[in-house]
Amino acid sequence: MSKRDYYEVLGVPKNASEDEIKKAYRKLAMKHHPDRNQGDAAKAAEDKFKEAKEAYEMLSDAQKRAAYDQYGHAGVDPNMRGPGGPGAEGFGGFAEAFGDIFGDMFGQGGGRGGRGGAGRVYRGSDLSYAMDVTLEEAARGKDAQIRIPSWESCDTCHGSGAKPGTSARTCGTCSGTGTVQMRQGFFSVQQTCPHCRGTGKIIPEPCMTCQGQGKLKKQKTLEVKIPAGIDDGMRIRSTGNGEPGTNGGPPGDLYIEIRLRKHDIFERDGDDLHCQVPVSFITAALGGEIEVPTLAGKAAIDIPEGTQAGKQFRLRGKGIKGVRSSYPGDLYCHIVVETPVKLTEYQRKLLRELEESLKKGGSRHSPSTESWTDRLKNFFS
């Protein structure tokens, strides 16, 4: 039986942040945990619990998630990609989330080594940035600059968060652990310290510049290379340009999502391009050569005599070479026979004479009309 999509399992979109993935997993794990499901529903709940666990192990690891986004389940299969598959290296992220789940279920703190939030190191959240590109830019690639928010250490307090000349002190409520113990009957419940909010420190006089955060939110310019052949909806990963981590944790990543602008002439379908080419009914009837646009310039098409509306002409190799393609796609030109408008009386007279002449030739000049008439007779008879 084939595996379900990991994002579908957790019920999150493909651009979900790390926090959203973690929350979705915790919710499912609490719902389907074996200790919470007994009787006939136990087996189904256990299967869903294992499925959610596997999905979280893959999507909570940035490297495995990138491999899964690009190659699907094959990208994280240990039999196909080695280090990308499930293994012991993914246990840390799972254990962290699972510890939090037990904290929610049984009233225990999720801190490592028996400590609370004061010693916890968290990776920063990922950021998403939508970039509009033209069809030409997507086909040829380009170097772009984008402005993104970034956090920088406060120059006034040098990152301490305390007013110059003062310093942070150990929280007296939790003695610097970031958690407090509360007894409920026979149970001892460990909770985040409400006084220091888990940091283990109190800043009596916060820095006025950064309001005690020790950092300031600013804008920075980032150089981004758009690869040739990129398509709508694809993402470019910029490592380490997400939000900063907590307590010295690594920063998250920035994901740049490509949005392809609508083109005036072409429509893209994978590596192929399509365009509508208007042709006069005289050229369609008599034939001739017409010019058509391509991304590389102009090209010529020979229109055979008697070309009908909707006729399709294929220009090999005039499409786009995708980022994972060995050869460029094709350009499909769809013929649109244009009916003349705003005719003079003389032009109308000529067309009526032409019509009379064509009628005398019967089906020889209009085979489709003759066939259509026959089908109508059969339909109404």
Backbone hydrogen bonds in HBPLUS format (Angstrom, degrees):
<---DONOR---> <-ACCEPTOR-->    atom                        ^
c    i                          cat <-CA-CA->   ^        H-A-AA   ^      H-
h    n   atom  resd res      DA  || num        DHA   H-A  angle D-A-AA Bond
n    s   type  num  typ     dist DA aas  dist angle  dist       angle   num
A0008-GLU N   A0005-ASP O   3.01 MM   3  5.14 117.2  2.42  98.7 114.4     1
A0009-VAL N   A0005-ASP O   2.91 MM   4  6.25 151.0  1.99 152.3 161.5     2
A0010-LEU N   A0006-TYR O   3.15 MM   4  6.45 160.0  2.20 150.3 153.4     3
A0011-GLY N   A0007-TYR O   2.83 MM   4  5.85 121.0  2.18 133.8 150.4     4
A0012-VAL N   A0007-TYR O   3.06 MM   5  5.38 157.7  2.12 148.0 151.9     5
A0016-ALA N   A0013-PRO O   3.12 MM   3  5.32 151.6  2.20 116.9 116.3     6
A0021-ILE N   A0017-SER O   3.06 MM   4  6.35 157.0  2.11 150.4 156.4     7
A0022-LYS N   A0018-GLU O   2.98 MM   4  6.19 159.1  2.02 146.9 152.8     8
A0023-LYS N   A0019-ASP O   2.91 MM   4  6.12 162.1  1.94 150.9 155.3     9
A0024-ALA N   A0020-GLU O   2.99 MM   4  6.12 160.5  2.03 144.9 150.3    10
A0025-TYR N   A0021-ILE O   3.02 MM   4  6.21 156.7  2.07 147.3 153.5    11
A0026-ARG N   A0022-LYS O   2.95 MM   4  6.15 164.0  1.97 152.2 156.7    12
A0027-LYS N   A0023-LYS O   3.05 MM   4  6.22 156.6  2.10 147.6 153.4    13
A0028-LEU N   A0024-ALA O   3.13 MM   4  6.39 160.0  2.17 146.1 150.8    14
A0029-ALA N   A0025-TYR O   2.77 MM   4  5.93 165.9  1.79 159.6 164.1    15
A0030-MET N   A0026-ARG O   2.99 MM   4  6.07 157.7  2.04 144.8 150.1    16
A0031-LYS N   A0027-LYS O   3.15 MM   4  6.28 147.7  2.26 137.6 146.4    17
A0032-HIS N   A0028-LEU O   2.89 MM   4  6.07 160.4  1.92 156.8 161.0    18
A0033-HIS N   A0029-ALA O   2.94 MM   4  5.46 112.6  2.41 139.3 148.7    19
A0036-ARG N   A0033-HIS O   2.84 MM   3  5.43 154.7  1.90 119.5 127.9    20
A0037-ASN N   A0034-PRO O   3.32 MM   3  5.24 162.1  2.35 101.0 106.3    21
A0042-ALA N   A0039-GLY O   3.21 MM   3  5.58 163.2  2.24 112.0 117.1    22
A0045-ALA N   A0041-ALA O   3.01 MM   4  6.07 157.7  2.06 150.3 157.2    23
A0046-GLU N   A0042-ALA O   2.87 MM   4  6.05 153.1  1.94 149.5 157.0    24
A0047-ASP N   A0043-LYS O   3.07 MM   4  6.35 156.9  2.12 150.4 155.7    25
A0048-LYS N   A0044-ALA O   3.09 MM   4  6.34 159.0  2.14 146.6 151.9    26
A0049-PHE N   A0045-ALA O   2.85 MM   4  6.03 148.0  1.96 145.3 154.9    27
A0050-LYS N   A0046-GLU O   2.97 MM   4  6.23 159.8  2.01 150.1 154.2    28
A0051-GLU N   A0047-ASP O   2.94 MM   4  6.15 154.0  2.01 144.5 152.4    29
A0052-ALA N   A0048-LYS O   2.93 MM   4  6.08 159.9  1.97 145.9 150.7    30
A0053-LYS N   A0049-PHE O   2.94 MM   4  6.12 154.0  2.01 145.0 152.9    31
A0054-GLU N   A0050-LYS O   2.98 MM   4  6.20 161.1  2.02 149.6 153.3    32
A0055-ALA N   A0051-GLU O   3.06 MM   4  6.28 160.5  2.10 146.3 151.8    33
A0056-TYR N   A0052-ALA O   2.94 MM   4  6.14 157.3  1.99 148.8 154.7    34
A0057-GLU N   A0053-LYS O   2.97 MM   4  6.18 159.1  2.02 149.7 155.5    35
A0058-MET N   A0054-GLU O   3.18 MM   4  6.43 150.0  2.27 146.4 153.1    36
A0059-LEU N   A0055-ALA O   3.00 MM   4  6.18 172.9  2.00 154.9 157.0    37
A0060-SER N   A0056-TYR O   2.86 MM   4  5.59 146.3  1.97 150.2 154.9    38
A0065-ARG N   A0061-ASP O   2.80 MM   4  5.93 158.8  1.84 160.6 167.9    39
A0066-ALA N   A0062-ALA O   3.01 MM   4  6.17 156.3  2.07 143.8 149.4    40
A0067-ALA N   A0063-GLN O   3.12 MM   4  6.38 155.7  2.18 143.2 149.7    41
A0068-TYR N   A0064-LYS O   2.84 MM   4  6.08 153.9  1.91 148.4 155.9    42
A0069-ASP N   A0065-ARG O   2.80 MM   4  6.02 160.5  1.84 153.0 158.0    43
A0070-GLN N   A0066-ALA O   3.15 MM   4  6.30 144.8  2.28 139.2 147.7    44
A0071-TYR N   A0067-ALA O   2.86 MM   4  5.94 163.9  1.89 152.0 156.7    45
A0072-GLY N   A0068-TYR O   2.70 MM   4  4.44 143.4  1.83 128.8 133.1    46
A0075-GLY N   A0072-GLY O   2.97 MM   3  5.52 142.7  2.12 112.6 122.4    47
A0076-VAL N   A0073-HIS O   3.20 MM   3  5.54 151.8  2.28 106.8 114.4    48
A0077-ASP N   A0074-ALA O   3.47 MM   3  5.07 168.0  2.48  96.5  99.6    49
A0080-MET N   A0077-ASP O   2.95 MM   3  5.39 158.5  2.00 115.3 122.4    50
A0081-ARG N   A0077-ASP O   2.86 MM   4  5.93 170.6  1.87 172.2 175.5    51
A0085-GLY N   A0082-GLY O   3.20 MM   3  6.02 167.6  2.21 126.9 129.6    52
A0090-GLY N   A0087-GLY O   3.21 MM   3  5.90 159.4  2.26 116.1 121.3    53
A0091-PHE N   A0088-ALA O   3.03 MM   3  5.30 166.4  2.05 115.4 118.4    54
A0095-ALA N   A0091-PHE O   2.77 MM   4  5.88 163.2  1.79 158.7 163.4    55
A0096-GLU N   A0092-GLY O   3.03 MM   4  6.23 154.0  2.10 147.5 154.3    56
A0097-ALA N   A0093-GLY O   3.18 MM   4  6.44 165.3  2.20 147.5 150.1    57
A0098-PHE N   A0094-PHE O   2.76 MM   4  5.92 161.5  1.80 154.5 160.9    58
A0099-GLY N   A0095-ALA O   2.78 MM   4  5.86 150.0  1.87 143.7 151.1    59
A0100-ASP N   A0096-GLU O   3.23 MM   4  6.51 151.0  2.31 140.5 147.5    60
A0101-ILE N   A0097-ALA O   3.04 MM   4  6.39 143.2  2.18 141.5 152.1    61
A0102-PHE N   A0098-PHE O   3.04 MM   4  6.42 159.6  2.08 153.2 156.3    62
A0103-GLY N   A0099-GLY O   3.05 MM   4  6.30 145.6  2.17 139.5 149.6    63
A0104-ASP N   A0100-ASP O   2.99 MM   4  6.35 146.5  2.11 143.7 151.8    64
A0104-ASP N   A0101-ILE O   3.01 MM   3  5.07 117.0  2.42  95.7 110.9    65
A0105-MET N   A0101-ILE O   2.81 MM   4  6.12 153.4  1.88 151.5 160.1    66
A0106-PHE N   A0102-PHE O   2.78 MM   4  5.64 165.9  1.80 148.6 152.5    67
A0107-GLY N   A0103-GLY O   2.87 MM   4  4.85 122.8  2.21 127.1 132.8    68
A0115-ARG N   A0112-ARG O   3.10 MM   3  5.74 166.5  2.12 122.8 124.6    69
A0120-ARG N   A0117-GLY O   3.22 MM   3  5.01 153.0  2.30  98.5 106.6    70
A0122-TYR N   A0246-THR O   3.19 MM 124  4.97 158.9  2.24 130.5 136.9    71
A0246-THR N   A0122-TYR O   2.90 MM 124  4.97 151.0  1.98 132.7 142.4    72
A0124-GLY N   A0250-PRO O   2.83 MM 126  6.28 160.0  1.87 154.1 160.9    73
A0243-GLU N   A0125-SER O   2.96 MM 118  5.28 156.1  2.01 165.6 167.6    74
A0127-LEU N   A0253-ASP O   2.86 MM 126  6.34 156.2  1.91 154.1 162.1    75
A0255-TYR N   A0127-LEU O   2.80 MM 128  6.14 166.2  1.82 154.6 158.1    76
A0129-TYR N   A0255-TYR O   2.88 MM 126  6.18 155.4  1.94 156.7 156.7    77
A0257-GLU N   A0129-TYR O   2.75 MM 128  6.05 150.0  1.84 151.4 161.6    78
A0131-MET N   A0257-GLU O   2.88 MM 126  6.06 170.7  1.89 163.0 163.7    79
A0259-ARG N   A0131-MET O   2.85 MM 128  5.88 157.7  1.90 158.9 154.3    80
A0133-VAL N   A0259-ARG O   3.00 MM 126  6.28 155.4  2.06 156.0 159.5    81
A0261-ARG N   A0133-VAL O   2.94 MM 128  5.99 171.8  1.95 161.5 162.5    82
A0138-ALA N   A0134-THR O   2.96 MM   4  6.21 155.6  2.02 148.4 155.4    83
A0139-ALA N   A0135-LEU O   2.93 MM   4  6.11 148.9  2.03 145.6 154.0    84
A0140-ARG N   A0136-GLU O   3.01 MM   4  6.17 160.4  2.05 150.4 154.7    85
A0141-GLY N   A0137-GLU O   2.70 MM   4  5.21 140.9  1.85 139.5 149.3    86
A0229-GLY N   A0138-ALA O   2.65 MM  91  5.52 144.4  1.77 152.1 163.0    87
A0142-LYS N   A0226-ILE O   3.00 MM  84  5.12 146.8  2.11 130.5 140.6    88
A0226-ILE N   A0142-LYS O   2.70 MM  84  5.12 164.7  1.73 178.8 174.0    89
A0144-ALA N   A0224-VAL O   2.73 MM  80  5.12 174.1  1.73 163.9 164.8    90
A0224-VAL N   A0144-ALA O   2.74 MM  80  5.12 173.0  1.75 157.7 157.7    91
A0146-ILE N   A0222-LEU O   3.00 MM  76  5.34 157.6  2.05 146.1 153.1    92
A0222-LEU N   A0146-ILE O   2.81 MM  76  5.34 162.6  1.84 157.5 163.6    93
A0148-ILE N   A0220-LYS O   3.01 MM  72  5.62 162.5  2.04 159.0 161.4    94
A0220-LYS N   A0148-ILE O   2.91 MM  72  5.62 159.4  1.95 159.0 165.5    95
A0150-SER N   A0218-LYS O   2.71 MM  68  5.25 157.1  1.76 145.0 147.0    96
A0218-LYS N   A0150-SER O   2.64 MM  68  5.25 174.8  1.64 169.1 170.0    97
A0152-GLU N   A0216-LEU O   2.88 MM  64  5.34 161.1  1.92 149.0 154.2    98
A0216-LEU N   A0152-GLU O   2.74 MM  64  5.34 158.5  1.79 154.3 160.7    99
A0154-CYS N   A0214-GLY O   3.12 MM  60  5.40 171.1  2.13 119.5 119.5   100
A0158-HIS N   A0154-CYS O   2.80 MM   4  5.29 119.2  2.17 134.9 150.1   101
A0160-SER N   A0157-CYS O   3.24 MM   3  5.57 170.7  2.25 113.6 116.1   102
A0207-CYS N   A0161-GLY O   2.97 MM  46  5.48 160.0  2.01 130.1 129.4   103
A0163-LYS N   A0205-GLU O   2.78 MM  42  5.62 163.0  1.81 168.1 162.1   104
A0166-THR N   A0163-LYS O   2.87 MM   3  5.53 151.9  1.95 150.4 152.8   105
A0169-ARG N   A0202-ILE O   2.86 MM  33  5.37 166.6  1.88 159.2 160.1   106
A0202-ILE N   A0169-ARG O   2.76 MM  33  5.37 165.4  1.78 163.4 168.6   107
A0171-CYS N   A0200-GLY O   3.09 MM  29  5.40 173.2  2.09 125.5 125.0   108
A0175-SER N   A0171-CYS O   2.93 MM   4  5.41 119.8  2.30 135.2 149.3   109
A0177-THR N   A0174-CYS O   3.18 MM   3  5.55 170.0  2.19 114.5 117.4   110
A0193-CYS N   A0178-GLY O   2.92 MM  15  5.34 174.3  1.93 128.0 127.0   111
A0180-VAL N   A0191-GLN O   2.79 MM  11  5.45 154.4  1.85 153.6 162.5   112
A0191-GLN N   A0180-VAL O   2.91 MM  11  5.45 167.0  1.93 161.0 163.9   113
A0182-MET N   A0189-VAL O   2.63 MM   7  4.96 155.4  1.69 148.4 157.2   114
A0189-VAL N   A0182-MET O   2.53 MM   7  4.96 164.9  1.55 166.5 162.4   115
A0184-GLN N   A0187-PHE O   2.76 MM   3  5.18 167.2  1.78 153.8 158.3   116
A0187-PHE N   A0184-GLN O   3.07 MM   3  5.18 156.3  2.13 127.7 123.9   117
A0197-ARG N   A0193-CYS O   2.85 MM   4  5.24 124.4  2.16 137.4 151.0   118
A0199-THR N   A0196-CYS O   3.30 MM   3  5.59 169.5  2.31 110.8 113.7   119
A0211-GLN N   A0207-CYS O   2.84 MM   4  5.31 120.2  2.20 140.4 153.7   120
A0213-GLN N   A0210-CYS O   3.19 MM   3  5.54 167.6  2.21 112.7 116.4   121
A0234-MET N   A0231-ASP O   3.22 MM   3  5.86 165.3  2.25 134.5 137.2   122
A0233-GLY N   A0258-ILE O   2.81 MM  25  5.31 168.8  1.82 152.8 152.6   123
A0258-ILE N   A0234-MET O   2.87 MM  24  5.56 172.6  1.87 172.3 174.8   124
A0236-ILE N   A0256-ILE O   2.82 MM  20  4.96 152.4  1.90 134.3 143.4   125
A0256-ILE N   A0236-ILE O   2.77 MM  20  4.96 170.7  1.78 152.0 152.8   126
A0238-SER N   A0254-LEU O   2.72 MM  16  4.98 166.6  1.74 160.2 163.5   127
A0254-LEU N   A0238-SER O   2.99 MM  16  4.98 173.1  2.00 140.8 143.2   128
A0242-GLY N   A0252-GLY O   2.84 MM  10  4.17 148.8  1.94 119.4 109.0   129
A0252-GLY N   A0243-GLU O   2.90 MM   9  5.36 160.8  1.94 150.4 155.5   130
A0249-GLY N   A0246-THR O   3.10 MM   3  5.11 147.4  2.21 100.6 110.6   131
A0267-GLU N   A0274-HIS O   2.91 MM   7  5.17 146.7  2.02 145.0 154.4   132
A0274-HIS N   A0267-GLU O   2.89 MM   7  5.17 144.0  2.02 144.0 155.0   133
A0269-ASP N   A0272-ASP O   2.88 MM   3  5.17 169.3  1.89 151.6 151.4   134
A0272-ASP N   A0269-ASP O   3.09 MM   3  5.17 154.1  2.16 128.3 124.3   135
A0320-ILE N   A0271-ASP O   2.84 MM  49  4.88 176.9  1.85 154.1 154.1   136
A0273-LEU N   A0330-ASP O   2.89 MM  57  6.34 159.8  1.93 157.2 163.1   137
A0332-TYR N   A0273-LEU O   2.82 MM  59  6.17 162.9  1.85 151.1 155.8   138
A0275-CYS N   A0332-TYR O   3.01 MM  57  6.46 148.5  2.12 166.6 168.5   139
A0334-HIS N   A0275-CYS O   2.91 MM  59  6.19 172.2  1.91 166.4 169.0   140
A0277-VAL N   A0334-HIS O   2.82 MM  57  5.83 173.4  1.83 151.7 152.8   141
A0336-VAL N   A0277-VAL O   2.91 MM  59  5.77 162.2  1.94 141.0 138.5   142
A0279-VAL N   A0336-VAL O   2.81 MM  57  5.95 154.2  1.87 149.4 150.6   143
A0338-GLU N   A0279-VAL O   2.74 MM  59  5.74 164.5  1.77 149.0 153.9   144
A0284-ALA N   A0280-SER O   2.96 MM   4  6.26 161.4  1.99 153.3 159.2   145
A0285-ALA N   A0281-PHE O   2.98 MM   4  5.93 142.6  2.12 128.7 137.8   146
A0286-LEU N   A0282-ILE O   2.81 MM   4  5.98 167.3  1.82 156.1 159.6   147
A0287-GLY N   A0283-THR O   2.62 MM   4  4.97 142.1  1.76 135.3 144.8   148
A0306-GLY N   A0284-ALA O   2.94 MM  22  5.67 120.8  2.30 134.5 151.1   149
A0307-THR N   A0284-ALA O   2.84 MM  23  4.93 127.1  2.12 154.2 149.8   150
A0306-GLY N   A0285-ALA O   3.15 MM  21  4.43 133.6  2.37  97.2 110.3   151
A0288-GLY N   A0303-ILE O   2.92 MM  15  5.10 150.4  2.01 138.3 143.6   152
A0303-ILE N   A0288-GLY O   2.58 MM  15  5.10 166.2  1.59 170.7 170.1   153
A0290-ILE N   A0301-ILE O   2.93 MM  11  5.44 162.4  1.96 155.4 160.2   154
A0301-ILE N   A0290-ILE O   2.86 MM  11  5.44 157.8  1.91 158.8 165.5   155
A0292-VAL N   A0299-ALA O   2.77 MM   7  5.36 164.8  1.80 157.3 161.4   156
A0299-ALA N   A0292-VAL O   2.90 MM   7  5.36 149.3  2.00 157.6 165.4   157
A0294-THR N   A0297-GLY O   2.69 MM   3  5.15 135.7  1.88 161.6 176.5   158
A0297-GLY N   A0294-THR O   3.19 MM   3  5.15 165.0  2.21 104.3 108.9   159
A0311-LYS N   A0308-GLN O   3.25 MM   3  5.89 154.5  2.32 136.2 136.7   160
A0310-GLY N   A0335-ILE O   2.77 MM  25  5.11 166.7  1.79 150.3 152.7   161
A0335-ILE N   A0311-LYS O   2.83 MM  24  5.28 177.0  1.83 163.9 164.9   162
A0313-PHE N   A0333-CYS O   2.85 MM  20  5.07 161.2  1.89 145.3 151.7   163
A0333-CYS N   A0313-PHE O   2.77 MM  20  5.07 167.9  1.78 157.1 159.4   164
A0315-LEU N   A0331-LEU O   2.77 MM  16  5.04 169.3  1.78 157.0 160.7   165
A0318-LYS N   A0315-LEU O   3.43 MM   3  5.89 156.7  2.49 132.4 129.7   166
A0331-LEU N   A0315-LEU O   2.99 MM  16  5.04 167.5  2.00 140.4 144.3   167
A0319-GLY N   A0329-GLY O   2.85 MM  10  4.28 148.8  1.95 121.5 111.1   168
A0329-GLY N   A0320-ILE O   3.05 MM   9  5.25 154.6  2.11 111.7 117.1   169
A0325-SER N   A0322-GLY O   3.16 MM   3  4.89 167.2  2.18 102.7 106.2   170
A0348-ARG N   A0344-THR O   2.97 MM   4  6.30 154.9  2.03 149.9 157.0   171
A0349-LYS N   A0345-GLU O   3.01 MM   4  6.23 153.9  2.08 142.8 149.7   172
A0350-LEU N   A0346-TYR O   3.03 MM   4  6.35 155.2  2.09 146.5 152.5   173
A0351-LEU N   A0347-GLN O   3.01 MM   4  6.27 157.0  2.07 148.5 154.3   174
A0352-ARG N   A0348-ARG O   2.94 MM   4  6.21 155.0  2.00 151.7 158.3   175
A0353-GLU N   A0349-LYS O   3.03 MM   4  6.28 156.4  2.09 146.9 153.4   176
A0354-LEU N   A0350-LEU O   2.90 MM   4  6.16 150.4  1.99 143.3 152.1   177
A0355-GLU N   A0351-LEU O   2.82 MM   4  6.05 153.7  1.88 146.0 153.3   178
A0356-GLU N   A0352-ARG O   2.98 MM   4  6.24 159.2  2.02 149.0 153.3   179
A0357-SER N   A0353-GLU O   3.04 MM   4  6.24 155.6  2.10 143.4 150.2   180
A0358-LEU N   A0354-LEU O   2.89 MM   4  6.16 151.9  1.97 148.7 156.6   181
A0359-LYS N   A0355-GLU O   2.94 MM   4  6.19 150.5  2.03 148.3 156.3   182
A0360-LYS N   A0356-GLU O   3.25 MM   4  6.50 147.0  2.37 142.1 149.5   183
A0361-GLY N   A0358-LEU O   3.04 MM   3  5.23 133.7  2.26  98.2 111.0   184
A0362-GLY N   A0359-LYS O   3.07 MM   3  5.22 151.9  2.16 102.5 111.1   185
A0365-HIS N   A0362-GLY O   3.34 MM   3  6.28 155.1  2.40 122.8 125.2   186
A0370-GLU N   A0366-SER O   3.22 MM   4  6.50 161.2  2.26 154.1 158.8   187
A0371-SER N   A0367-PRO O   3.05 MM   4  6.22 159.7  2.09 146.1 151.6   188
A0372-TRP N   A0368-SER O   2.87 MM   4  6.03 153.3  1.94 145.2 153.1   189
A0373-THR N   A0369-THR O   2.93 MM   4  6.14 156.5  1.99 148.8 154.4   190
A0374-ASP N   A0370-GLU O   3.10 MM   4  6.37 157.5  2.16 145.9 151.4   191
A0375-ARG N   A0371-SER O   3.06 MM   4  6.33 156.1  2.12 147.1 153.2   192
A0376-LEU N   A0372-TRP O   3.01 MM   4  6.28 150.1  2.11 147.8 155.8   193
A0377-LYS N   A0373-THR O   3.06 MM   4  6.34 156.3  2.11 148.5 154.4   194
A0378-ASN N   A0374-ASP O   3.12 MM   4  6.40 159.3  2.16 149.6 154.5   195
A0379-PHE N   A0375-ARG O   2.99 MM   4  6.12 143.9  2.13 138.8 148.9   196
A0380-PHE N   A0376-LEU O   3.03 MM   4  6.27 160.6  2.07 155.6 158.3   197
A0381-SER N   A0377-LYS O   3.00 MM   4  5.94 128.6  2.28 140.8 153.7   198
